[in-house]
Amino acid sequence: MPRVITFGEIMLRLSPEGYNRFVQADRFCATFGGGEANVAVSLANFGIDSAFVTKLPKHEIGQMALNSLRRFGVDTSCIVRGGDRLGIYFLEKGASQRGSLCIYDRAGSSIAEAIPEDFDWDRIFEGADWFHFTGITPALGPNVAEICLIACRTAKEKGLTVSCDLNYRSKLWTREQAGKTMSELCKYVNICIANEEDAFDVFGIKAEGSDVNMGILDREGYKSVARQLLERFSLKAAAITLRTSYSASDNGWAAMIYDGNDCYFSKEYRIHIVDRVGGGDSFCGGLIYGLISGWETQKSLEFAVAASCLKQTIEGDFNMVSVGEVTKLMGGDASGRVQR
């Protein structure tokens, strides 16, 4: 069975009930999530041997986070324990014309204060085939960026496929900082994944003819973005998720991938959003699953988009769907009828 390693931060997520605003809330729902952890859960649910690597505090809240991964069969044996706190993020879900709002409280978290000596990448990558990280992780601090670089170098030396979701977060670092750090890390990346804004925010590569705020997506512009990413970093492929936002409640969802020869586009789904957080991570998980299973590019892309479509109908960060449910949607059954 293929083995996938992901590395990043898992956080405690606190959300008001339903669509309440923060100022209305007198209680919060507590769950866990984080980019690379979400990918690991997706892959475990698809039957892949997946491991998540991070640093968690030894106290009970850190154990809760670890248990949330174990519940879905994610290998947590490489998680380091230490430090004082788990990062937190507060999420207010948007609806209709009111967008969602995230407030982060992650400074001083265990992973943000980790040091390179915490992780033995030779041991972690033993028997592994794939390594995945996001641009959020090196943004946590220069020390974590150094850990990412060591991990990428070691993965490359051992012949693993390395994938990266750019995932630019302006609250963590500037475009200049992101561009400098990610340019170095992407030298070791085989497959780069981005959304409609990441390539511009991190590398200044813009999709001409598109305006995400107006819901205008131009295919030729995204082909150009993918080509430029491959030319700059000698990638094997670049994938871009394409979100058309009609409102916070209703989105169009599709994706494309360019492998240096051909450009593939998926079908588009119109989603009534339940929870969009983790949508991009579930796309990454689906794409990794298809490619590591040896599927053709188009089939892998369609699986990834269908998987991430279903995720956005599920509360929480984690995508709790099976391969069968995804392939059913890929096959055209989007009726949403009761299963009896």
C-alpha positions in Angstrom: 0.0 0.0 0.0 1.3 3.5 -0.8 2.3 5.6 2.2 1.9 9.4 2.3 3.4 11.7 4.9 2.0 15.2 5.6 3.6 17.9 7.8 2.0 21.0 9.3 -0.1 22.4 12.1 -3.4 21.0 13.5 -5.5 23.6 15.4 -8.5 23.7 17.7 -11.4 25.2 15.7 -14.1 27.1 17.7 -17.3 28.1 15.8 -20.6 29.7 16.9 -23.5 27.4 16.4 -25.1 27.4 13.0 -24.7 30.7 11.2 -24.5 32.9 14.4 -22.1 35.7 14.3 -19.3 36.0 17.0 -21.1 38.8 18.7 -24.2 36.6 19.0 -22.5 33.5 20.4 -22.8 32.2 23.9 -21.3 28.8 23.1 -18.8 27.4 20.6 -18.5 24.1 18.8 -15.0 22.6 19.2 -13.4 20.5 16.4 -9.9 20.2 15.0 -8.4 20.9 11.6 -5.4 22.2 9.6 -4.3 21.9 6.0 -2.0 18.9 6.0 -4.0 17.2 8.7 -7.1 17.5 6.6 -5.2 15.9 3.7 -4.1 13.0 5.9 -7.7 12.3 7.0 -9.0 12.3 3.4 -6.3 9.8 2.4 -7.0 7.6 5.4 -10.7 7.5 4.5 -9.7 6.5 1.0 -7.7 3.5 2.4 -4.3 5.0 2.0 -1.6 4.6 4.7 -1.2 8.2 5.7 0.8 9.8 8.5 0.6 13.3 9.9 3.7 14.9 11.4 3.6 17.9 13.8 4.4 18.9 17.3 1.7 19.0 20.0 1.7 19.9 23.6 1.7 17.0 26.1 -1.5 18.2 27.9 -5.0 17.0 27.3 -5.9 19.5 24.6 -2.9 18.3 22.6 -4.1 14.7 23.2 -7.6 15.6 21.9 -6.1 16.8 18.7 -4.1 13.7 18.3 -7.1 11.5 19.0 -9.1 13.4 16.4 -6.7 12.0 13.8 -6.5 8.5 15.2 -10.3 8.3 15.0 -9.9 8.2 11.2 -6.9 5.9 11.0 -4.2 8.5 10.5 -0.8 7.3 11.7 0.2 9.6 14.5 3.4 7.8 15.6 5.7 10.5 14.2 4.0 13.3 16.1 6.4 15.0 18.6 5.1 16.1 22.0 6.2 19.2 23.7 5.7 23.0 23.9 2.9 24.8 25.8 -0.1 25.3 23.5 -2.2 24.3 20.6 -3.1 26.9 18.0 -6.7 28.0 17.9 -8.8 29.5 15.1 -12.3 31.0 15.4 -14.6 30.5 12.4 -17.8 32.5 11.8 -19.6 30.9 8.8 -20.9 33.2 6.2 -24.2 33.0 4.4 -25.6 34.5 1.2 -23.8 37.9 0.7 -22.0 37.8 4.1 -18.6 36.1 3.9 -17.1 33.8 6.5 -14.6 35.3 9.0 -11.5 33.6 10.5 -9.7 34.9 13.5 -6.4 33.2 14.4 -4.8 32.7 17.8 -1.8 30.5 17.0 1.2 32.5 18.1 3.5 30.5 20.3 2.0 27.1 19.4 4.1 24.0 19.8 4.7 23.6 16.1 5.5 27.3 15.7 8.3 26.9 18.2 9.6 23.6 16.9 13.3 23.2 16.0 14.8 21.1 13.3 16.2 18.6 15.8 12.6 17.6 16.8 12.2 15.7 13.6 14.1 12.7 12.2 13.1 12.8 8.6 15.2 9.8 7.6 13.1 7.7 10.0 9.8 9.5 9.2 10.2 8.9 5.4 11.1 5.2 5.8 8.8 3.2 3.5 7.1 6.4 2.3 6.1 7.3 -1.3 4.8 10.8 -1.1 5.3 14.0 1.0 2.8 16.8 1.2 2.9 20.2 2.9 1.3 23.6 2.4 2.5 27.2 2.3 0.9 27.8 5.7 3.5 25.7 7.5 6.7 27.6 6.5 4.8 30.8 7.2 4.7 30.0 10.9 8.3 31.2 11.3 11.8 31.0 10.0 12.5 27.9 12.2 9.5 26.0 10.7 10.5 27.1 7.2 13.9 25.6 7.9 12.2 22.3 9.0 10.2 22.3 5.8 13.3 22.8 3.7 15.1 19.9 5.5 12.0 17.7 4.9 11.8 18.6 1.3 15.5 17.9 0.6 15.3 14.6 2.4 12.2 13.6 0.6 13.8 14.4 -2.7 16.9 12.5 -1.9 14.8 9.4 -1.0 12.9 9.6 -4.3 9.5 10.6 -2.8 7.0 12.6 -4.8 6.6 16.0 -3.2 3.4 18.1 -3.4 2.7 21.6 -2.1 -0.5 23.6 -1.8 0.7 27.2 -1.9 -2.1 28.4 0.4 -1.0 32.0 0.9 -2.1 33.5 4.2 -1.6 37.3 4.4 -2.1 37.2 8.2 1.1 35.1 8.6 3.6 36.7 6.2 4.0 39.2 3.4 4.0 38.5 -0.3 7.7 39.2 -0.4 8.4 36.8 2.5 6.2 34.1 0.9 7.8 34.5 -2.5 11.4 34.2 -1.2 10.7 31.2 1.0 8.4 29.3 -1.4 10.7 29.9 -4.3 13.4 27.9 -2.4 11.0 25.2 -1.3 9.4 24.7 -4.7 12.8 23.7 -6.1 12.0 20.3 -4.5 8.3 20.1 -5.4 7.0 17.8 -8.1 3.3 18.9 -8.0 2.2 22.4 -7.1 -1.4 23.1 -6.2 -2.9 26.5 -5.9 -6.2 28.4 -6.0 -7.1 31.3 -8.3 -5.2 33.9 -6.1 -2.2 32.0 -4.7 0.1 32.1 -7.7 -0.2 35.8 -7.9 0.1 36.4 -4.1 3.2 34.2 -3.8 4.9 34.5 -7.2 3.3 37.4 -8.9 1.8 35.2 -11.7 -1.7 36.4 -12.6 -4.5 34.8 -14.5 -5.2 37.4 -17.2 -8.9 37.9 -18.0 -10.1 36.6 -14.6 -11.7 38.5 -11.7 -12.4 36.3 -8.7 -14.5 39.0 -7.0 -16.8 39.3 -10.0 -16.9 35.5 -10.6 -15.1 35.7 -13.9 -12.7 32.8 -14.6 -10.8 32.6 -17.9 -9.5 29.2 -18.9 -6.7 30.5 -21.1 -5.4 32.7 -18.3 -5.1 29.7 -16.0 -3.4 27.7 -18.6 -0.8 30.4 -18.7 -0.4 30.4 -14.9 0.2 26.7 -14.9 2.7 26.9 -17.7 4.6 29.6 -15.9 4.7 27.6 -12.7 6.2 24.6 -14.5 8.7 26.7 -16.4 9.9 28.5 -13.2 10.3 25.4 -11.0 10.6 22.4 -13.3 7.5 20.8 -11.8 5.9 17.7 -13.2 2.4 19.2 -12.9 0.6 22.3 -11.6 -3.1 22.1 -10.5 -5.4 25.0 -9.9 -8.8 24.9 -8.2 -11.4 27.2 -9.8 -14.0 28.6 -7.5 -16.8 30.8 -8.9 -18.4 32.5 -5.9 -22.0 33.5 -6.6 -22.4 34.1 -2.8 -21.0 32.7 0.4 -23.8 30.0 0.2 -23.5 29.0 -3.5 -20.3 28.4 -5.4 -19.2 26.9 -8.7 -16.3 24.4 -8.2 -13.9 23.0 -10.7 -10.2 22.6 -11.3 -7.5 22.2 -13.9 -4.1 20.5 -14.1 -1.2 21.0 -16.6 1.5 18.3 -16.9 3.8 20.0 -19.3 2.2 18.6 -22.4 -1.6 18.7 -21.9 -4.0 20.9 -19.9 -7.0 19.1 -18.4 -10.2 20.7 -17.0 -12.7 19.0 -14.8 -16.5 19.2 -14.9 -17.9 22.0 -12.8 -20.2 21.5 -9.8 -22.6 24.0 -8.4 -22.4 23.6 -4.6 -24.7 24.9 -1.9 -22.1 25.4 0.8 -22.4 23.8 4.3 -18.8 24.4 5.2 -16.2 25.5 2.7 -13.2 25.2 5.0 -11.0 22.4 3.9 -12.3 22.4 0.4 -8.8 22.9 -1.1 -7.3 20.3 1.2 -9.8 17.7 0.2 -8.9 18.5 -3.4 -5.3 17.8 -2.6 -6.2 14.6 -0.9 -8.3 13.4 -3.8 -5.6 14.3 -6.4 -2.9 12.5 -4.4 -5.1 9.5 -4.1 -5.7 9.3 -7.9 -2.1 9.9 -8.9 -0.6 7.6 -6.3 -3.1 4.9 -7.4 -1.7 5.1 -11.0 -4.8 6.7 -12.5 -4.8 8.8 -15.7 -4.6 12.5 -15.1 -8.1 13.3 -16.2 -9.6 10.6 -13.9 -7.4 11.8 -10.9 -8.6 15.4 -11.5 -12.3 14.4 -11.7 -11.9 12.4 -8.5 -10.3 15.3 -6.7 -12.9 17.8 -7.7 -15.8 15.4 -6.8 -14.2 14.7 -3.4 -13.8 18.3 -2.6 -17.3 19.1 -3.8 -18.6 16.6 -1.3 -16.4 18.0 1.5 -18.1 21.4 1.2 -21.4 19.8 2.2 -19.9 18.5 5.5 -19.4 20.4 8.8 -15.8 20.7 10.0 -12.4 20.7 8.4 -12.2 16.9 7.7 -13.6 15.3 4.5 -15.5 12.2 5.8 -16.4 10.5 2.5 -15.5 7.2 1.0 -14.1 6.3 -2.4 -17.5 4.8 -3.3 -19.3 8.1 -2.6 -16.8 10.1 -4.6 -16.9 7.7 -7.6 -20.7 7.8 -7.5 -20.7 11.6 -7.9 -18.0 11.3 -10.6 -20.4 9.0 -12.5 -23.0 11.6 -12.7 -25.3 10.9 -9.6 -25.6 14.4 -8.2 -29.2 14.1 -7.3 -28.7 14.0 -3.5 -31.6 11.5 -3.1 -31.9 9.6 0.1 -29.9 6.4 0.1 -32.0 3.4 1.3 
